Amino acid sequence: MAETNMAKHDVAQHADPEKTPSVFVEDTEARALTKSILWKLDTRVVPPLALLYLCNFLDRANVGNANILGLSTDLGITPSHYATALAVFFIFYVVSELPSNLILKRATPKVWLPILATAWGIVVLSLGFVRNYASFTVVRALLGLTEGGLYPGCLLYLSTMYTRQELALRIGIFYSMASLSGAFGGILARGLSAIPTTEIVNQKWRWIFIIEGLITLAAGFIAVFLIPDSVETVRYFSDAEKKHARLRIKQSHSVEGSRTKPETFSWSEVRRGMLSLQVWFAGSAYFAICCALFSFSLFLPSIIVGLGYTDPNQAQLMTVPPYAAGTVMAVVISILSDRLHLRGTLSLFTLPLAIIGYAVIARVDSNSVKFGMTFLMAVGIYSSVPPILVWVLNNSAGHYKRATSGALQVCMANVGGIVAAFLYPSTQSPRYYKSHNVAMGLLCYAWLAILCNVLYCKKINRDKANGKYNAYTGSGDDRDPAFKMVI
């Protein structure tokens, strides 16, 4: 299997065979252990994380569904106030990401991730009872503050559970929850709009926040019992599986097996993560993609209404098919990314789909063609993200450098949410000509930035092959000549 070949390849490239544990000596035993480990992680760790992220993205984007059910009208919110409240959410979301990632290791994933879910579940529930613009904005700010740590935390956590060659598929499944949440949110919003109002809940849009907040609280409670802190603490692993899993991670991710002593926190590693040129290439590309992605998730219901589906209930349901297509394509590209061991290179082929979608939707009059373009937009955007997410994690070695790089990339991306909040003002409805063109231009920049990072990673590999990094031999981080950059 691919996992076995990866294990043998990594051992040969990164480890001294005489010091390699016997678990790798017997090929059939290694194959059986790898298969068992992956099955247990895939069926018991990935699902609760995916559920948390489904709730995470659902709870940030549900305001779009609530808005077409009357949120702005009932609260007296103007379009500019609405956009400002969305931007405030993303500001606090970004502020919380890096500190949360640095806290994660000390607080442990088993404790910290469910705490975050519980906190933002309570905040989402509170959104169902806001009465005016001021309270809506304050609660949205609290939502950003509590939600921000989940996404980068889960990415970092998954990078400690899977090898570099296995990570894209798992993160692809995890990230596909973003597009799936759009489909699920549309169906759920349609169902909740049928719930009658009461004296306590006097507008139908409030049920969206109340029910989804309760779902998040339940997901956070369940996660406490399902998420292990590391491969060494998985209670359903045998001793041999723990030993094998630990070695696989060390040999694959970061050449950390060559360290002479355990890694401790160092500000120099944080600086290395912040100053990495790869992070700025990939992070700025991800920022540009997220400007389109967040505006798509926040304003797709409004875009659908602009296509002539003026019945709010019908508009909710019409948002489902594009998201479903995006979900399927994201998983397919993630599988290819792991099989081919390619990251940014694949995004160079998927992003043009979204670029074409935005170019056409801004220039045609047929509503059926415009609706068809929302499929291209969703497929191109959502399928491009998983390889980019894995890319920086794959090419960063050492826990604190990887934690900083991963969080910084996500911070840069989520700044795109601030831009997205103002990208589709109601004054441009129904054509949104300028908005679609801005999104298209951002995606063109993303394509160029990804190309630059592909070329930069190739240059690093050439320089290592030519001996320019020999001074870092045995460093146990991504500067080690034995650590090859993934393109």
RAFEN-V95072 format. One line per field, one symbol per residue. ss: DSSP state (@ for helix, = for strand, . for the rest). phi: phi as a letter, one per 20 degrees, with the letter a starting at -180 (. if undefined). burial: 1 if it has 24 or more other C-alpha atoms within 12 Angstrom, else 0. A space follows every 50 residues. Layout:
ss->???
phi->???
burial->???
This chain:
ss->.@@@@@@@@@@@@@..@@@..@@@..@@@@@@@@@@@@@@@@@@.@@@@@ @@@@@@@@@@@@@@@@@...@@@@@...@@@@@@@@@@@@@@@@@@@@@@ @@@@@@@.@@@@@@@@@@@@@@@@@@@.....@@@@@@@@@@@@@@@@@@ @@@@@@@@@....@@@@@@@@@@@@@@@@@@@@@@@@@@@@@........ ....@@@@@@@@@@@@@@@@@@@@@@............@@@@@@@@@@@@ @@@@.@@@........@@@@@@@@@.@@@@@@@@@@@@@@@@@@@@@@@@ @@@@@@.....@@@@@@@.@@@@@@@@@@@@@@@@@@@@@...@@@@@@@ @@@@@@@@@@@.....@@@@@@@@@@@@@@@@@@@@@@@@@@@@....@@ @@@@@@@@@@@@@@@@@@@@@....@@@....@@@@@@@@@@@@@@@@@@ @@@@@@@@@@@@@@@....@@@...............
phi->.fffffffffffedcegfdfgffefeffffffffffffffffecdfgfff fffgfgfffeefffffffeogfffemeegfffffffffgfffffgeffgf fffgfffmggefffffffffffffgfffcfcbfffffffffffffeegff fffffffffedcfgfdfffffffffffffffffffffffffffefffcff decffffgffffffffgffffffgedeefafedffeeffffffffffgff fefblffefebffdfbfffffgffefffffffffffgfffgfffffffdg gfffffeoeffgfffgffffgffffffffffffffffffelcdggfffee ggffffgffffecddffffffffffffffffffefgffgfgfffeddngf ffffffffffgffffgfffffdfcfffefeelgffffffffffffgffff gffgfffffffffffenfdffdgnfmcfeggfeefed
burial->00110111011001100001001100000110110011011101111111 11111111111111111110110010001011111111111111111111 11111001111111111111111111111110100111111111111111 11111111111111111111111111111111111111110110000000 10111111111111111111111101111111010010011111111111 11111111000000000011011101111111111111111111111111 11111110100111111111111111111111111111001111111111 11111111111100000001111111111111111111111111111111 11111111111111111111111111001111111111111111111111 1111011001100100001000011111111111111
